[in-house]
Amino acid sequence: MEPDFSGYVTKANLQCTDGRTIAPGAFKHQDGARVPVVYNHNHNDIAQHLGYAILSHRDDGVWGDVYLNKDNVNSITAANLVKQGALDKFSIWAKNLVEQGALVHSGDIQEVSLVLAGANPGASVYNVLMHSDVDQDDLMVVGGEIMHADGDAPPVKDAEAPSGDDAPPAEEKSVADVLTTLNPEQQLAVNAFIDDVVTEAVTEALTDQAIDQPDTDKGDGSDIKHNDSQEGTQMTSNAFEKGQAVGTATGPQLKHSDVESVLMHALGSPAKRSDYQLGQGVGSLRELVRSQQGRELMHADTYGIDNMEVLFPDAQALMARPTFVDRRQDWVKIWMAGTSHSPFSRVKTAYADITADEARARGYIKGNQKTEEVFPVFRRETGPTWIIKKQRLDRQDIIDIKDFDVVAWMKAEMRGKLDEEVARAGLFGDNRPTMVNGEMNPDKIQDPGAANTSGNGIRAVVNDNELYTTTYEVPLAVNATGQAWNKLLDTVTEAGEFYLGSGNKTAFVPFRYATRLLTIRDDWGKRIYKNLDEVAGDMDVNRIVRVPTELFPTDVLAIVLDMADYNYGTDRGGEVTLFDDFDINFNQYHYLIETYLSGALTLPYSAQVFKRVDESELQAVAVKPGFNPDTYVVTIPTTTGVDYTDASDGSVLVAGPQAPLAAGETLIVEAVPQAGYYFSTGDDDRYDSWSFSGPEPA
């Protein structure tokens, strides 16, 4: 019985689209074996079983003679498609593979499949039995395509050319002359032959390239068709063209337009033959494929699974709740733990200045009148102010968020930011403008300011009156590095003489400047300090606390104080309290955290602030004003770079004698450096302020 059609079900030494290559004799043991024939590897559908194939071993592959089931409608349809040339490719499914790299040495073919586009470039239908009036001898095989020969043409069996006396006389005909003699059907056959030749040449070039430069990045899996129902190693040369069985992804295709593009780039411009001589082409298909341009042409198609990301597992949270991105808060905890806290919000401080000569003890000679001691007494009061933070959440959002307690998470954020604002207001001030659009800024945290008067709010250390906070200037370049920062260390150490706080000094330093101190090196380039504790020892302070640079006022290098000398006062009911309420109109929860407190330094000269000044500025030395105890007249000196002010209102006093002080009147004179000048920490008068009093009231 003649087979319905035959062909190579797979060919050896040709690289398949999956990267594997079948070795010669890999399926030699199946010579004469009978295997089922299905359409497109749909062996799970019994209606797609078309018949069977008898396998024959050949040196260059495996030949298959196909016998169709004439009682199956699908088999008849497949036979018609094969006759028309619409279905002309084979594919195999094999398992129990023995592989070395990408080379298949052995395996068992389980089925042969008719497919639209095969993975093995040589697996094609070659012989078709036409059940009609045309005899088998009237068929002519041309490059793997089946064509009907002319009626009088002799059958071509093995493509052997006639020779000897039987050879027809040679005719001098050009290729164009021969092509004009072809009928339309023969022209189609020639075109198909050229397509197959180009395809086979490109495939051969790619195979040679893979052999010359083996791909070392291949996986070692030995299943081509991933079918969990099959045992052992499986392979199908058409795993990605199964449509219903596997998916709709398609493999690479070579169309007529692709062939034209390949030829054009191989020869250069087809419209300009001279381009080839000018070096515009590469000369051959093999060289084109091996070139970068050829690789771009061959590998321009997409592959794999579209929208692969939808198959990825859902992301898992690494943390139980979102992490806040915020400034460093460690300094806040240190400040809040180190400061004093009183159970009353209105704090009054009073002190008497006994540094003046008038307060000194005196000698006595018998018979003379004794003179009473006279010294001023000062006091100030600081009242509370509000600091609040408000939030709200939709009830629906609270219900929908299941991963964590969003309310507790938000309350923790509110308390943390409230503590930061309290600490910031006490050390630097909140840095908000006092006026906005000509009106008082409602968000501004109240600060009585530098005036040594009573008021409500939180007094910032850097802005406090000179009687509580002493400011020192450090001549330093803006971009100072290395040993230039020794000036700050020396200034802080020298200023320790004038510090009158409790004594457990802490230096709050911006991160940027603390880093500059750590990077001071000696003359041999070795770092002098291993850590901040060593720097603190040289500064004569107990510890250094680094604070985010953005919080520090401009040009402030360090703030030194004993935190216990700063007091926060809160009455009962004014401590930190959290409120929540529900708005039925908008279905929202409202949250409010607030505190009603005061804050201020409690000891004179208990804080020191060190500011940078340009090295170009000049040093000024304040001279103590003169005082006549008989006339009670204060005389303001004329000093370059120095202004003398009345501490009660900050007004500048004119140089020369002032009006005599009245009975019970006190004048405090403060020296202030003018623009372009600064005071040295080594001046004879440690405070640059003096107190003068008039006679005792009658």
Number of C-alpha atoms within 10 A of each C-alpha: 4 10 16 19 20 22 22 26 27 28 23 22 20 25 24 21 18 17 16 21 21 24 20 19 19 20 23 18 13 18 16 14 13 18 18 19 29 27 23 25 29 18 17 10 11 9 14 20 22 28 19 21 26 20 25 20 20 16 12 17 24 23 24 28 22 26 20 22 17 12 10 15 13 18 22 15 12 20 22 14 13 21 21 12 15 12 18 22 25 30 31 27 20 22 21 16 19 15 18 9 16 20 16 21 16 20 22 20 22 16 20 28 28 24 22 16 21 27 27 28 21 26 28 25 26 18 23 24 17 16 10 7 6 12 10 15 12 17 22 22 20 17 15 19 19 21 20 15 17 13 9 7 10 12 16 15 10 7 10 7 7 9 8 6 7 7 9 9 7 6 6 7 8 8 8 8 10 9 12 10 10 13 11 10 11 17 14 13 20 18 12 17 17 14 18 18 14 17 17 15 16 22 21 19 18 19 19 17 14 13 11 9 9 13 11 8 6 10 8 10 9 20 17 19 21 14 12 7 5 10 9 11 18 22 25 23 25 26 27 22 21 19 14 10 16 15 12 12 15 16 18 14 10 11 11 12 8 14 15 14 14 21 17 14 21 23 22 21 16 15 8 9 13 14 14 17 11 9 11 15 20 18 15 13 20 19 15 22 24 15 13 11 14 19 13 11 16 17 10 9 10 11 12 10 12 9 8 8 8 8 8 8 7 7 6 6 9 7 7 9 12 11 8 8 6 7 11 11 14 12 16 19 13 13 23 17 12 16 18 17 18 15 13 16 24 20 21 13 15 12 13 11 14 15 11 13 13 17 14 12 9 11 7 10 7 6 6 7 8 11 10 11 12 19 18 18 11 11 12 14 15 25 22 24 20 15 21 18 15 13 13 16 16 14 14 10 11 15 10 8 10 9 9 12 13 17 14 10 14 15 16 12 12 21 17 14 17 19 18 21 19 23 23 18 22 28 25 18 25 20 13 11 11 15 11 12 6 7 8 11 14 10 13 16 22 23 24 20 20 17 16 19 15 16 20 21 25 31 27 26 28 26 20 23 22 21 17 23 25 24 22 20 22 26 22 21 14 11 6 11 16 15 15 16 20 16 13 21 18 15 19 25 16 16 20 17 11 16 20 16 21 13 16 14 23 22 24 22 22 22 16 14 19 20 14 15 24 18 20 18 15 12 8 6 10 10 15 16 17 10 13 17 14 14 20 19 14 15 22 18 21 15 19 23 19 20 22 14 16 11 15 22 14 10 15 21 22 25 26 25 26 21 25 19 20 24 21 23 23 24 16 9 9 18 15 16 13 16 10 12 11 15 12 8 6 9 12 17 17 15 19 16 18 19 21 21 28 30 33 27 30 20 18 21 19 25 28 26 21 22 19 18 20 16 13 11 13 17 18 19 22 25 18 18 21 14 17 12 13 8 12 18 19 21 19 21 19 15 15 13 19 22 22 28 19 15 21 14 10 12 11 15 17 14 14 13 16 14 11 16 17 14 13 13 14 17 16 15 24 24 24 19 20 15 11 14 20 22 22 19 23 13 13 12 14 14 16 20 21 17 19 24 23 19 16 11 8 5
